Amino acid sequence: PGRLLRREVISKAVWGDETPGRTIDIHIARLRRQLPQGAIETVVRLGYRLLLP
């Protein structure tokens, strides 16, 4: 929690060298629906930060 995860790191860890377009955005949106509001912070042009304790 609290650590910035860059989009590139997420993509490579999950899908390897192939970047799946907007797939990350779709999965983040689905996670946001399941987690409390504000649990995932978007850091513009960098990635995402999980804000849960």
PDB file of N, CA, C and O in Angstrom:
ATOM      1  N   PRO A   1       0.818  -1.204   0.000  1.00  0.00           N
ATOM      2  CA  PRO A   1       0.000   0.000   0.000  1.00  0.00           C
ATOM      3  C   PRO A   1       0.859   1.263   0.000  1.00  0.00           C
ATOM      4  O   PRO A   1       1.887   1.322   0.674  1.00  0.00           O
ATOM      5  N   GLY A   2       0.435   2.259  -0.751  1.00  0.00           N
ATOM      6  CA  GLY A   2       1.124   3.531  -0.813  1.00  0.00           C
ATOM      7  C   GLY A   2       2.235   3.601  -1.844  1.00  0.00           C
ATOM      8  O   GLY A   2       2.718   4.690  -2.157  1.00  0.00           O
ATOM      9  N   ARG A   3       2.646   2.468  -2.374  1.00  0.00           N
ATOM     10  CA  ARG A   3       3.738   2.447  -3.354  1.00  0.00           C
ATOM     11  C   ARG A   3       3.183   2.707  -4.750  1.00  0.00           C
ATOM     12  O   ARG A   3       2.156   2.143  -5.128  1.00  0.00           O
ATOM     13  N   LEU A   4       3.853   3.548  -5.505  1.00  0.00           N
ATOM     14  CA  LEU A   4       3.446   3.841  -6.874  1.00  0.00           C
ATOM     15  C   LEU A   4       3.802   2.669  -7.776  1.00  0.00           C
ATOM     16  O   LEU A   4       4.943   2.206  -7.785  1.00  0.00           O
ATOM     17  N   LEU A   5       2.826   2.195  -8.529  1.00  0.00           N
ATOM     18  CA  LEU A   5       3.066   1.151  -9.522  1.00  0.00           C
ATOM     19  C   LEU A   5       2.897   1.769 -10.898  1.00  0.00           C
ATOM     20  O   LEU A   5       1.803   2.189 -11.275  1.00  0.00           O
ATOM     21  N   ARG A   6       3.982   1.818 -11.633  1.00  0.00           N
ATOM     22  CA  ARG A   6       3.940   2.391 -12.979  1.00  0.00           C
ATOM     23  C   ARG A   6       3.154   1.473 -13.906  1.00  0.00           C
ATOM     24  O   ARG A   6       3.189   0.250 -13.764  1.00  0.00           O
ATOM     25  N   ARG A   7       2.452   2.069 -14.846  1.00  0.00           N
ATOM     26  CA  ARG A   7       1.660   1.305 -15.813  1.00  0.00           C
ATOM     27  C   ARG A   7       2.518   0.280 -16.550  1.00  0.00           C
ATOM     28  O   ARG A   7       2.081  -0.843 -16.799  1.00  0.00           O
ATOM     29  N   GLU A   8       3.740   0.676 -16.894  1.00  0.00           N
ATOM     30  CA  GLU A   8       4.629  -0.225 -17.630  1.00  0.00           C
ATOM     31  C   GLU A   8       4.991  -1.456 -16.804  1.00  0.00           C
ATOM     32  O   GLU A   8       5.078  -2.563 -17.336  1.00  0.00           O
ATOM     33  N   VAL A   9       5.200  -1.260 -15.510  1.00  0.00           N
ATOM     34  CA  VAL A   9       5.551  -2.368 -14.618  1.00  0.00           C
ATOM     35  C   VAL A   9       4.371  -3.323 -14.486  1.00  0.00           C
ATOM     36  O   VAL A   9       4.547  -4.540 -14.536  1.00  0.00           O
ATOM     37  N   ILE A  10       3.169  -2.775 -14.317  1.00  0.00           N
ATOM     38  CA  ILE A  10       1.966  -3.616 -14.225  1.00  0.00           C
ATOM     39  C   ILE A  10       1.804  -4.415 -15.507  1.00  0.00           C
ATOM     40  O   ILE A  10       1.586  -5.626 -15.466  1.00  0.00           O
ATOM     41  N   SER A  11       1.909  -3.744 -16.636  1.00  0.00           N
ATOM     42  CA  SER A  11       1.727  -4.401 -17.929  1.00  0.00           C
ATOM     43  C   SER A  11       2.727  -5.533 -18.135  1.00  0.00           C
ATOM     44  O   SER A  11       2.353  -6.634 -18.539  1.00  0.00           O
ATOM     45  N   LYS A  12       3.989  -5.262 -17.858  1.00  0.00           N
ATOM     46  CA  LYS A  12       5.025  -6.280 -18.069  1.00  0.00           C
ATOM     47  C   LYS A  12       4.854  -7.457 -17.108  1.00  0.00           C
ATOM     48  O   LYS A  12       5.063  -8.606 -17.497  1.00  0.00           O
ATOM     49  N   ALA A  13       4.476  -7.183 -15.861  1.00  0.00           N
ATOM     50  CA  ALA A  13       4.302  -8.248 -14.872  1.00  0.00           C
ATOM     51  C   ALA A  13       3.133  -9.163 -15.220  1.00  0.00           C
ATOM     52  O   ALA A  13       3.184 -10.366 -14.965  1.00  0.00           O
ATOM     53  N   VAL A  14       2.083  -8.595 -15.799  1.00  0.00           N
ATOM     54  CA  VAL A  14       0.880  -9.382 -16.081  1.00  0.00           C
ATOM     55  C   VAL A  14       0.890  -9.967 -17.487  1.00  0.00           C
ATOM     56  O   VAL A  14       0.548 -11.135 -17.668  1.00  0.00           O
ATOM     57  N   TRP A  15       1.277  -9.171 -18.489  1.00  0.00           N
ATOM     58  CA  TRP A  15       1.158  -9.602 -19.879  1.00  0.00           C
ATOM     59  C   TRP A  15       2.492  -9.780 -20.598  1.00  0.00           C
ATOM     60  O   TRP A  15       2.509 -10.112 -21.783  1.00  0.00           O
ATOM     61  N   GLY A  16       3.599  -9.568 -19.912  1.00  0.00           N
ATOM     62  CA  GLY A  16       4.901  -9.704 -20.568  1.00  0.00           C
ATOM     63  C   GLY A  16       5.198  -8.520 -21.465  1.00  0.00           C
ATOM     64  O   GLY A  16       4.872  -7.381 -21.127  1.00  0.00           O
ATOM     65  N   ASP A  17       5.808  -8.781 -22.596  1.00  0.00           N
ATOM     66  CA  ASP A  17       6.231  -7.699 -23.485  1.00  0.00           C
ATOM     67  C   ASP A  17       5.112  -7.122 -24.343  1.00  0.00           C
ATOM     68  O   ASP A  17       5.291  -6.066 -24.950  1.00  0.00           O
ATOM     69  N   GLU A  18       3.976  -7.782 -24.406  1.00  0.00           N
ATOM     70  CA  GLU A  18       2.858  -7.279 -25.211  1.00  0.00           C
ATOM     71  C   GLU A  18       2.001  -6.338 -24.377  1.00  0.00           C
ATOM     72  O   GLU A  18       1.461  -6.735 -23.344  1.00  0.00           O
ATOM     73  N   THR A  19       1.877  -5.096 -24.820  1.00  0.00           N
ATOM     74  CA  THR A  19       1.029  -4.133 -24.129  1.00  0.00           C
ATOM     75  C   THR A  19      -0.383  -4.241 -24.692  1.00  0.00           C
ATOM     76  O   THR A  19      -0.581  -4.057 -25.893  1.00  0.00           O
ATOM     77  N   PRO A  20      -1.353  -4.532 -23.854  1.00  0.00           N
ATOM     78  CA  PRO A  20      -2.708  -4.815 -24.318  1.00  0.00           C
ATOM     79  C   PRO A  20      -3.610  -3.597 -24.506  1.00  0.00           C
ATOM     80  O   PRO A  20      -4.817  -3.720 -24.301  1.00  0.00           O
ATOM     81  N   GLY A  21      -3.104  -2.456 -24.877  1.00  0.00           N
ATOM     82  CA  GLY A  21      -3.946  -1.281 -25.099  1.00  0.00           C
ATOM     83  C   GLY A  21      -4.540  -0.757 -23.804  1.00  0.00           C
ATOM     84  O   GLY A  21      -3.809  -0.428 -22.870  1.00  0.00           O
ATOM     85  N   ARG A  22      -5.852  -0.679 -23.744  1.00  0.00           N
ATOM     86  CA  ARG A  22      -6.536  -0.116 -22.579  1.00  0.00           C
ATOM     87  C   ARG A  22      -6.942  -1.172 -21.554  1.00  0.00           C
ATOM     88  O   ARG A  22      -7.758  -0.898 -20.674  1.00  0.00           O
ATOM     89  N   THR A  23      -6.392  -2.350 -21.657  1.00  0.00           N
ATOM     90  CA  THR A  23      -6.749  -3.425 -20.739  1.00  0.00           C
ATOM     91  C   THR A  23      -6.467  -3.048 -19.288  1.00  0.00           C
ATOM     92  O   THR A  23      -7.257  -3.375 -18.403  1.00  0.00           O
ATOM     93  N   ILE A  24      -5.365  -2.371 -19.034  1.00  0.00           N
ATOM     94  CA  ILE A  24      -5.047  -1.952 -17.663  1.00  0.00           C
ATOM     95  C   ILE A  24      -6.146  -1.041 -17.137  1.00  0.00           C
ATOM     96  O   ILE A  24      -6.592  -1.200 -16.001  1.00  0.00           O
ATOM     97  N   ASP A  25      -6.589  -0.084 -17.958  1.00  0.00           N
ATOM     98  CA  ASP A  25      -7.645   0.845 -17.544  1.00  0.00           C
ATOM     99  C   ASP A  25      -8.922   0.096 -17.172  1.00  0.00           C
ATOM    100  O   ASP A  25      -9.577   0.424 -16.182  1.00  0.00           O
ATOM    101  N   ILE A  26      -9.265  -0.897 -17.961  1.00  0.00           N
ATOM    102  CA  ILE A  26     -10.481  -1.674 -17.712  1.00  0.00           C
ATOM    103  C   ILE A  26     -10.367  -2.433 -16.392  1.00  0.00           C
ATOM    104  O   ILE A  26     -11.309  -2.453 -15.600  1.00  0.00           O
ATOM    105  N   HIS A  27      -9.220  -3.054 -16.157  1.00  0.00           N
ATOM    106  CA  HIS A  27      -9.035  -3.814 -14.919  1.00  0.00           C
ATOM    107  C   HIS A  27      -8.996  -2.902 -13.693  1.00  0.00           C
ATOM    108  O   HIS A  27      -9.536  -3.257 -12.645  1.00  0.00           O
ATOM    109  N   ILE A  28      -8.373  -1.746 -13.808  1.00  0.00           N
ATOM    110  CA  ILE A  28      -8.357  -0.788 -12.697  1.00  0.00           C
ATOM    111  C   ILE A  28      -9.781  -0.333 -12.391  1.00  0.00           C
ATOM    112  O   ILE A  28     -10.155  -0.222 -11.223  1.00  0.00           O
ATOM    113  N   ALA A  29     -10.574  -0.069 -13.418  1.00  0.00           N
ATOM    114  CA  ALA A  29     -11.968   0.340 -13.212  1.00  0.00           C
ATOM    115  C   ALA A  29     -12.748  -0.749 -12.481  1.00  0.00           C
ATOM    116  O   ALA A  29     -13.540  -0.450 -11.587  1.00  0.00           O
ATOM    117  N   ARG A  30     -12.531  -2.001 -12.851  1.00  0.00           N
ATOM    118  CA  ARG A  30     -13.215  -3.115 -12.181  1.00  0.00           C
ATOM    119  C   ARG A  30     -12.774  -3.241 -10.727  1.00  0.00           C
ATOM    120  O   ARG A  30     -13.594  -3.499  -9.846  1.00  0.00           O
ATOM    121  N   LEU A  31     -11.484  -3.060 -10.478  1.00  0.00           N
ATOM    122  CA  LEU A  31     -10.995  -3.098  -9.100  1.00  0.00           C
ATOM    123  C   LEU A  31     -11.609  -1.973  -8.271  1.00  0.00           C
ATOM    124  O   LEU A  31     -11.979  -2.180  -7.116  1.00  0.00           O
ATOM    125  N   ARG A  32     -11.715  -0.786  -8.859  1.00  0.00           N
ATOM    126  CA  ARG A  32     -12.298   0.354  -8.138  1.00  0.00           C
ATOM    127  C   ARG A  32     -13.742   0.086  -7.721  1.00  0.00           C
ATOM    128  O   ARG A  32     -14.177   0.549  -6.666  1.00  0.00           O
ATOM    129  N   ARG A  33     -14.478  -0.648  -8.530  1.00  0.00           N
ATOM    130  CA  ARG A  33     -15.864  -0.981  -8.176  1.00  0.00           C
ATOM    131  C   ARG A  33     -15.932  -1.929  -6.985  1.00  0.00           C
ATOM    132  O   ARG A  33     -16.916  -1.921  -6.245  1.00  0.00           O
ATOM    133  N   GLN A  34     -14.903  -2.743  -6.793  1.00  0.00           N
ATOM    134  CA  GLN A  34     -14.893  -3.739  -5.721  1.00  0.00           C
ATOM    135  C   GLN A  34     -14.292  -3.210  -4.409  1.00  0.00           C
ATOM    136  O   GLN A  34     -14.585  -3.732  -3.334  1.00  0.00           O
ATOM    137  N   LEU A  35     -13.456  -2.179  -4.505  1.00  0.00           N
ATOM    138  CA  LEU A  35     -12.769  -1.634  -3.338  1.00  0.00           C
ATOM    139  C   LEU A  35     -13.482  -0.382  -2.837  1.00  0.00           C
ATOM    140  O   LEU A  35     -14.283   0.208  -3.563  1.00  0.00           O
ATOM    141  N   PRO A  36     -13.196   0.029  -1.592  1.00  0.00           N
ATOM    142  CA  PRO A  36     -13.790   1.276  -1.090  1.00  0.00           C
ATOM    143  C   PRO A  36     -13.395   2.466  -1.967  1.00  0.00           C
ATOM    144  O   PRO A  36     -12.329   2.476  -2.581  1.00  0.00           O
ATOM    145  N   GLN A  37     -14.274   3.464  -2.010  1.00  0.00           N
ATOM    146  CA  GLN A  37     -14.014   4.652  -2.822  1.00  0.00           C
ATOM    147  C   GLN A  37     -12.697   5.299  -2.396  1.00  0.00           C
ATOM    148  O   GLN A  37     -12.431   5.446  -1.203  1.00  0.00           O
ATOM    149  N   GLY A  38     -11.885   5.680  -3.361  1.00  0.00           N
ATOM    150  CA  GLY A  38     -10.613   6.334  -3.093  1.00  0.00           C
ATOM    151  C   GLY A  38      -9.473   5.386  -2.770  1.00  0.00           C
ATOM    152  O   GLY A  38      -8.384   5.836  -2.415  1.00  0.00           O
ATOM    153  N   ALA A  39      -9.697   4.083  -2.886  1.00  0.00           N
ATOM    154  CA  ALA A  39      -8.663   3.102  -2.535  1.00  0.00           C
ATOM    155  C   ALA A  39      -7.531   3.055  -3.556  1.00  0.00           C
ATOM    156  O   ALA A  39      -6.405   2.689  -3.219  1.00  0.00           O
ATOM    157  N   ILE A  40      -7.825   3.426  -4.804  1.00  0.00           N
ATOM    158  CA  ILE A  40      -6.798   3.440  -5.848  1.00  0.00           C
ATOM    159  C   ILE A  40      -6.665   4.870  -6.358  1.00  0.00           C
ATOM    160  O   ILE A  40      -7.626   5.460  -6.852  1.00  0.00           O
ATOM    161  N   GLU A  41      -5.471   5.412  -6.233  1.00  0.00           N
ATOM    162  CA  GLU A  41      -5.194   6.769  -6.705  1.00  0.00           C
ATOM    163  C   GLU A  41      -4.502   6.694  -8.062  1.00  0.00           C
ATOM    164  O   GLU A  41      -3.562   5.920  -8.245  1.00  0.00           O
ATOM    165  N   THR A  42      -4.968   7.498  -9.006  1.00  0.00           N
ATOM    166  CA  THR A  42      -4.296   7.616 -10.295  1.00  0.00           C
ATOM    167  C   THR A  42      -3.247   8.710 -10.186  1.00  0.00           C
ATOM    168  O   THR A  42      -3.557   9.834  -9.793  1.00  0.00           O
ATOM    169  N   VAL A  43      -2.015   8.388 -10.531  1.00  0.00           N
ATOM    170  CA  VAL A  43      -0.942   9.373 -10.583  1.00  0.00           C
ATOM    171  C   VAL A  43      -0.740   9.651 -12.070  1.00  0.00           C
ATOM    172  O   VAL A  43      -0.188   8.829 -12.800  1.00  0.00           O
ATOM    173  N   VAL A  44      -1.193  10.815 -12.500  1.00  0.00           N
ATOM    174  CA  VAL A  44      -1.246  11.153 -13.919  1.00  0.00           C
ATOM    175  C   VAL A  44       0.102  10.923 -14.604  1.00  0.00           C
ATOM    176  O   VAL A  44       1.153  11.342 -14.117  1.00  0.00           O
ATOM    177  N   ARG A  45       0.034  10.247 -15.745  1.00  0.00           N
ATOM    178  CA  ARG A  45       1.185   9.924 -16.605  1.00  0.00           C
ATOM    179  C   ARG A  45       2.208   8.991 -15.962  1.00  0.00           C
ATOM    180  O   ARG A  45       3.276   8.765 -16.531  1.00  0.00           O
ATOM    181  N   LEU A  46       1.901   8.450 -14.791  1.00  0.00           N
ATOM    182  CA  LEU A  46       2.850   7.549 -14.137  1.00  0.00           C
ATOM    183  C   LEU A  46       2.252   6.177 -13.872  1.00  0.00           C
ATOM    184  O   LEU A  46       2.765   5.169 -14.356  1.00  0.00           O
ATOM    185  N   GLY A  47       1.168   6.136 -13.102  1.00  0.00           N
ATOM    186  CA  GLY A  47       0.599   4.834 -12.759  1.00  0.00           C
ATOM    187  C   GLY A  47      -0.465   4.954 -11.691  1.00  0.00           C
ATOM    188  O   GLY A  47      -1.285   5.871 -11.705  1.00  0.00           O
ATOM    189  N   TYR A  48      -0.437   4.000 -10.754  1.00  0.00           N
ATOM    190  CA  TYR A  48      -1.481   3.918  -9.738  1.00  0.00           C
ATOM    191  C   TYR A  48      -0.864   3.669  -8.375  1.00  0.00           C
ATOM    192  O   TYR A  48       0.231   3.119  -8.258  1.00  0.00           O
ATOM    193  N   ARG A  49      -1.603   4.092  -7.333  1.00  0.00           N
ATOM    194  CA  ARG A  49      -1.168   3.882  -5.957  1.00  0.00           C
ATOM    195  C   ARG A  49      -2.356   3.337  -5.171  1.00  0.00           C
ATOM    196  O   ARG A  49      -3.451   3.897  -5.223  1.00  0.00           O
ATOM    197  N   LEU A  50      -2.136   2.243  -4.442  1.00  0.00           N
ATOM    198  CA  LEU A  50      -3.161   1.655  -3.589  1.00  0.00           C
ATOM    199  C   LEU A  50      -3.092   2.345  -2.237  1.00  0.00           C
ATOM    200  O   LEU A  50      -2.029   2.396  -1.619  1.00  0.00           O
ATOM    201  N   LEU A  51      -4.219   2.878  -1.773  1.00  0.00           N
ATOM    202  CA  LEU A  51      -4.231   3.671  -0.546  1.00  0.00           C
ATOM    203  C   LEU A  51      -4.873   2.956   0.634  1.00  0.00           C
ATOM    204  O   LEU A  51      -5.154   3.586   1.654  1.00  0.00           O
ATOM    205  N   LEU A  52      -5.106   1.674   0.518  1.00  0.00           N
ATOM    206  CA  LEU A  52      -5.660   0.917   1.641  1.00  0.00           C
ATOM    207  C   LEU A  52      -4.586   0.691   2.701  1.00  0.00           C
ATOM    208  O   LEU A  52      -3.404   0.579   2.374  1.00  0.00           O
ATOM    209  N   PRO A  53      -5.000   0.621   3.995  1.00  0.00           N
ATOM    210  CA  PRO A  53      -4.013   0.369   5.063  1.00  0.00           C
ATOM    211  C   PRO A  53      -3.448  -1.036   5.011  1.00  0.00           C
ATOM    212  O   PRO A  53      -2.611  -1.395   5.840  1.00  0.00           O
TER     213      PRO A  53
END
